[in-house]
């Protein structure tokens, strides 16, 4: 990039962020360097989001046109409503995808934010455009394969779009709103919505199609979870033991994981015994938990261990370092 153009962009960015500044045209080298770093981070993030959403759009469109549409199968959520109406009427699916999701976009703008609403609007519009203009081959007419793989590609498309900061199915936005209003969980709301959709499918289409559509939904939801949560499922482990130093060294040397040690006070019984103790915390994959338990047993079989599931991680020493031999 031209250095002069780069400096103009950075100064414009800084000027937008600076408030009540006496001189908007003079910036220190530190401010310029910081502005350049923020500019690069933003560009990389926008590019990454664009790629994820674009791939998600084509994956979902392939699930629609390559599997579900030719067999009148539906999914849950807003896409399921669109597919159901399309199967019962002559309205094209691409128009229904936009119309059905408009209320969810408006709701998303109110409860999540402007950036999310804009991304979602562009993602849904892109999906409708691809469904309307791009031709995909009809892969198979086998009902079970259609249900499983149609759900797989649709779920992958939704999951990749969520990774990119948008949604192409607005049901979860509605679920978030209703859960806040009525104090229920998001999962309960989504289940109720989908029960209504599949009941309508059983009534208007057939029970067989409704049952296959439930398989589609299960396949899509599992794929979505896999895409969002990642390949590895992490487990947070908290260990309280008098042998904290040996346990910490075991985790570092034998498992190749980083640890965090913080101070606490132990207490138990009626009076409580208060004494200082070191608490060890680490993050493992589920495949490493068994080995960790075996190694811990050798050091302190009475150690108090708390394990909890972690949906995702970012930064730190998450990636395993090479072990020393």
C-alpha positions as CSV (number, residue, x, y, z in Angstrom):
1,X,0.0,0.0,0.0
2,X,1.2,3.5,-0.7
3,X,2.8,5.0,2.5
4,X,0.9,8.3,2.0
5,X,-2.4,6.6,1.6
6,X,-1.7,4.4,4.6
7,X,-0.9,7.5,6.8
8,X,-4.1,9.2,5.6
9,X,-6.2,6.1,6.5
10,X,-4.6,5.9,10.0
11,X,-5.0,9.6,10.7
12,X,-8.6,9.4,9.6
13,X,-9.1,6.5,12.0
14,X,-7.4,8.3,14.9
15,X,-9.3,11.5,14.2
16,X,-12.6,9.6,14.3
17,X,-11.6,8.1,17.7
18,X,-10.1,11.3,19.2
19,X,-12.6,13.5,21.0
20,X,-12.1,17.2,22.0
21,X,-8.6,17.2,20.6
22,X,-7.0,20.6,20.1
23,X,-5.0,19.6,17.1
24,X,-6.4,16.9,14.8
25,X,-3.5,17.0,12.4
26,X,-0.5,16.1,14.6
27,X,0.0,12.6,15.9
28,X,3.0,11.1,17.7
29,X,4.8,8.1,16.2
30,X,3.3,5.9,19.0
31,X,-0.2,7.0,18.0
32,X,0.5,6.3,14.3
33,X,2.0,2.9,15.1
34,X,-1.0,2.0,17.3
35,X,-3.4,3.2,14.7
36,X,-1.7,1.1,12.0
37,X,-1.9,-2.0,14.3
38,X,-5.6,-1.4,14.9
39,X,-6.2,-0.8,11.2
40,X,-4.6,-4.1,10.3
41,X,-6.5,-6.0,13.0
42,X,-9.8,-4.5,11.7
43,X,-9.0,-5.3,8.1
44,X,-8.1,-8.9,9.0
45,X,-11.2,-9.4,11.1
46,X,-13.5,-8.0,8.4
47,X,-11.8,-10.2,5.7
48,X,-12.1,-13.3,7.9
49,X,-15.8,-12.6,8.7
50,X,-16.5,-12.0,4.9
51,X,-14.9,-15.4,4.0
52,X,-16.7,-17.3,6.7
53,X,-20.1,-15.8,5.9
54,X,-19.6,-16.3,2.1
55,X,-18.6,-20.0,2.6
56,X,-21.5,-20.4,5.0
57,X,-24.0,-19.0,2.4
58,X,-22.9,-21.4,-0.3
59,X,-22.9,-24.3,2.1
60,X,-26.5,-23.5,3.2
61,X,-27.6,-23.0,-0.4
62,X,-26.1,-26.3,-1.4
63,X,-28.1,-28.0,1.4
64,X,-31.3,-26.3,0.2
65,X,-31.0,-27.0,-3.6
66,X,-28.9,-30.1,-3.6
67,X,-30.9,-32.0,-1.0
68,X,-33.9,-30.5,0.8
69,X,-36.0,-28.7,-1.9
70,X,-36.5,-31.5,-4.3
71,X,-37.8,-33.8,-1.5
72,X,-39.9,-31.1,0.4
73,X,-37.9,-31.7,3.6
74,X,-37.7,-28.8,6.0
75,X,-35.5,-27.8,8.9
76,X,-36.3,-26.0,12.2
77,X,-36.3,-22.3,12.8
78,X,-36.8,-19.5,10.3
79,X,-35.4,-21.7,7.5
80,X,-37.9,-24.4,8.3
81,X,-40.7,-21.9,8.2
82,X,-39.5,-20.7,4.8
83,X,-39.2,-24.2,3.4
84,X,-42.6,-25.1,4.7
85,X,-44.3,-22.1,3.1
86,X,-42.4,-22.8,-0.1
87,X,-43.6,-26.4,-0.2
88,X,-47.2,-25.3,0.3
89,X,-47.2,-22.4,-2.1
90,X,-45.7,-21.2,-5.3
91,X,-43.7,-18.5,-3.5
92,X,-39.9,-18.8,-4.3
93,X,-37.7,-19.8,-1.4
94,X,-35.3,-16.9,-1.9
95,X,-38.2,-14.4,-1.3
96,X,-39.4,-16.2,1.8
97,X,-35.9,-16.3,3.3
98,X,-35.8,-12.5,3.2
99,X,-39.4,-11.9,4.3
100,X,-39.5,-14.4,7.1
101,X,-36.2,-13.1,8.6
102,X,-37.0,-9.4,8.4
103,X,-38.7,-9.3,11.8
104,X,-35.7,-11.2,13.3
105,X,-33.2,-8.7,11.7
106,X,-35.2,-5.8,13.3
107,X,-35.3,-7.6,16.6
108,X,-31.5,-8.3,16.4
109,X,-30.9,-4.6,15.8
110,X,-32.8,-3.7,19.0
111,X,-31.3,-6.4,21.4
112,X,-27.9,-7.1,19.9
113,X,-26.7,-4.1,17.9
114,X,-26.4,-2.3,14.6
115,X,-23.3,-4.1,13.4
116,X,-24.9,-7.5,14.0
117,X,-28.1,-6.5,12.2
118,X,-26.2,-5.2,9.1
119,X,-24.1,-8.3,8.9
120,X,-27.2,-10.5,9.2
121,X,-29.1,-8.5,6.6
122,X,-26.3,-8.8,4.1
123,X,-25.8,-12.6,4.9
124,X,-29.5,-13.4,4.4
125,X,-29.6,-11.3,1.3
126,X,-26.6,-13.1,0.0
127,X,-28.1,-16.5,0.7
128,X,-31.3,-15.5,-1.1
129,X,-29.3,-14.3,-4.1
130,X,-27.3,-17.5,-4.3
131,X,-30.5,-19.6,-3.9
132,X,-32.1,-17.6,-6.7
133,X,-29.2,-17.6,-9.2
134,X,-26.8,-20.4,-8.6
135,X,-27.6,-23.9,-9.9
136,X,-26.7,-26.9,-7.7
137,X,-27.1,-30.6,-8.8
138,X,-29.7,-32.8,-7.1
139,X,-27.3,-35.1,-5.3
140,X,-29.7,-37.9,-4.3
141,X,-33.3,-38.9,-3.8
142,X,-32.7,-41.3,-1.0
143,X,-34.8,-39.9,1.9
144,X,-32.3,-40.8,4.7
145,X,-29.3,-39.3,2.8
146,X,-31.3,-36.2,2.0
147,X,-32.2,-35.7,5.6
148,X,-28.7,-36.3,7.0
149,X,-26.6,-34.5,4.5
150,X,-29.1,-31.7,3.8
151,X,-29.0,-31.0,7.5
152,X,-25.2,-31.3,7.5
153,X,-24.6,-28.6,4.8
154,X,-27.3,-26.4,6.2
155,X,-26.0,-26.6,9.7
156,X,-22.4,-26.0,8.5
157,X,-23.6,-22.9,6.6
158,X,-25.4,-21.5,9.7
159,X,-22.4,-22.3,11.9
160,X,-19.9,-20.6,9.6
161,X,-22.1,-17.5,9.4
162,X,-22.3,-17.4,13.2
163,X,-18.5,-17.6,13.3
164,X,-18.5,-14.6,11.0
165,X,-20.7,-12.6,13.3
166,X,-24.0,-13.0,11.5
167,X,-26.9,-15.4,11.3
168,X,-28.8,-16.7,8.3
169,X,-31.6,-18.1,10.5
170,X,-33.1,-15.6,12.9
171,X,-34.8,-18.0,15.3
172,X,-32.1,-17.7,18.0
173,X,-32.5,-13.9,18.0
174,X,-36.2,-14.5,18.9
175,X,-35.2,-17.1,21.5
176,X,-32.8,-14.6,23.1
177,X,-35.6,-12.0,23.3
178,X,-38.2,-14.3,24.7
179,X,-35.8,-15.8,27.2
180,X,-35.1,-12.4,28.6
181,X,-38.8,-11.4,28.6
182,X,-40.1,-14.6,30.3
183,X,-37.1,-15.8,32.2
184,X,-36.8,-19.2,30.3
185,X,-33.8,-20.7,28.7
186,X,-32.9,-20.2,25.0
187,X,-32.9,-23.9,24.5
188,X,-36.5,-24.3,25.8
189,X,-37.7,-21.5,23.5
190,X,-36.1,-23.1,20.4
191,X,-37.6,-26.5,21.3
192,X,-41.1,-25.0,21.5
193,X,-40.7,-23.2,18.2
194,X,-39.5,-26.3,16.4
195,X,-42.3,-28.5,17.9
196,X,-44.8,-26.0,16.3
197,X,-42.9,-26.1,13.0
198,X,-42.7,-29.9,12.8
199,X,-46.3,-30.3,13.9
200,X,-47.4,-28.1,11.0
201,X,-45.2,-30.1,8.7
202,X,-46.9,-33.3,9.8
203,X,-50.3,-31.8,9.3
204,X,-49.8,-30.0,6.0
205,X,-47.2,-32.4,4.3
206,X,-47.1,-35.8,5.9
207,X,-45.9,-37.5,9.1
208,X,-43.2,-39.2,7.2
209,X,-41.8,-35.9,5.9
210,X,-42.1,-34.4,9.4
211,X,-40.1,-37.3,10.8
212,X,-37.4,-37.1,8.2
213,X,-37.3,-33.3,8.7
214,X,-36.6,-33.9,12.4
215,X,-33.6,-35.9,11.3
216,X,-32.5,-33.0,9.2
217,X,-32.9,-30.7,12.1
218,X,-30.8,-32.9,14.4
219,X,-28.1,-33.3,11.8
220,X,-28.0,-29.5,11.2
221,X,-27.9,-28.7,15.0
222,X,-25.1,-31.1,15.7
223,X,-23.1,-29.8,12.7
224,X,-23.7,-26.2,13.9
225,X,-22.5,-27.1,17.4
226,X,-19.4,-28.7,15.9
227,X,-18.6,-25.7,13.7
228,X,-19.1,-23.2,16.6
229,X,-17.4,-25.1,19.4
230,X,-14.5,-26.4,17.3
231,X,-13.0,-29.8,16.8
232,X,-11.5,-30.1,20.3
233,X,-13.7,-29.9,23.4
234,X,-11.9,-28.3,26.2
235,X,-12.2,-29.0,29.9
236,X,-11.3,-26.6,32.6
237,X,-9.6,-28.3,35.6
238,X,-9.2,-26.8,39.1
239,X,-7.0,-28.8,41.5
240,X,-6.7,-28.1,45.3
241,X,-4.0,-30.2,46.9
242,X,-1.0,-29.7,49.3
243,X,1.1,-31.2,46.4
244,X,0.3,-28.2,44.2
245,X,3.9,-27.7,43.1
246,X,4.3,-31.3,42.0
247,X,1.0,-31.2,40.2
248,X,1.9,-28.0,38.4
249,X,5.2,-29.5,37.3
250,X,3.4,-32.7,36.1
251,X,1.0,-30.8,34.0
252,X,3.8,-28.8,32.4
253,X,6.2,-31.6,31.9
254,X,4.0,-34.6,31.2
255,X,1.0,-33.1,29.5
256,X,2.7,-30.1,27.9
257,X,0.0,-27.7,29.1
258,X,0.2,-24.3,30.7
259,X,-1.1,-23.7,34.2
260,X,-2.3,-20.8,36.4
261,X,-1.6,-20.9,40.1
262,X,-3.5,-18.6,42.5
263,X,-3.7,-18.4,46.3
264,X,-6.7,-19.5,48.3
265,X,-7.8,-20.6,51.8
266,X,-9.0,-24.1,52.6
267,X,-11.9,-24.6,54.9
268,X,-14.1,-27.5,56.0
269,X,-16.2,-28.8,59.0
270,X,-18.2,-26.8,61.5
271,X,-15.4,-24.5,62.6
272,X,-13.5,-24.6,59.3
273,X,-9.8,-24.9,59.0
274,X,-8.4,-21.9,57.4
275,X,-4.9,-22.1,55.9
276,X,-3.3,-20.8,52.8
277,X,-3.2,-23.1,49.9
278,X,-2.2,-22.9,46.2
279,X,-4.9,-23.7,43.6
280,X,-3.8,-25.0,40.2
281,X,-5.9,-24.3,37.1
282,X,-5.4,-25.7,33.6
283,X,-7.3,-26.4,30.4
284,X,-7.2,-29.8,28.8
285,X,-8.8,-31.5,25.8
286,X,-11.2,-34.3,26.6
287,X,-8.7,-36.8,25.3
288,X,-6.1,-35.7,27.9
289,X,-8.4,-36.0,30.9
290,X,-7.9,-39.7,31.5
291,X,-4.1,-39.4,31.3
292,X,-4.3,-36.4,33.7
293,X,-6.3,-38.5,36.2
294,X,-3.8,-41.3,36.1
295,X,-0.8,-38.9,36.6
296,X,-2.7,-37.1,39.5
297,X,-3.4,-40.4,41.2
298,X,0.4,-41.0,41.5
299,X,0.9,-37.7,43.2
300,X,-2.2,-37.2,45.4
301,X,-5.1,-39.5,45.2
302,X,-7.1,-37.3,47.7
303,X,-6.7,-34.1,45.7
304,X,-10.0,-32.1,45.3
305,X,-10.6,-31.7,41.5
306,X,-13.3,-29.7,39.8
307,X,-13.8,-30.2,36.0
308,X,-16.1,-28.0,33.9
309,X,-16.8,-27.9,30.1
310,X,-15.5,-25.0,28.1
311,X,-17.2,-24.0,24.9
312,X,-14.3,-22.2,23.4
313,X,-10.9,-20.7,24.2
314,X,-8.8,-17.8,22.9
315,X,-5.3,-16.7,23.5
316,X,-2.9,-18.0,26.2
317,X,-1.1,-21.4,26.1
318,X,-4.0,-23.4,24.6
319,X,-2.0,-25.0,21.8
320,X,0.1,-27.8,23.2
321,X,3.8,-27.1,23.4
322,X,6.4,-29.8,22.4
323,X,7.4,-31.9,25.3
324,X,11.0,-32.2,26.4
325,X,12.6,-35.6,26.1
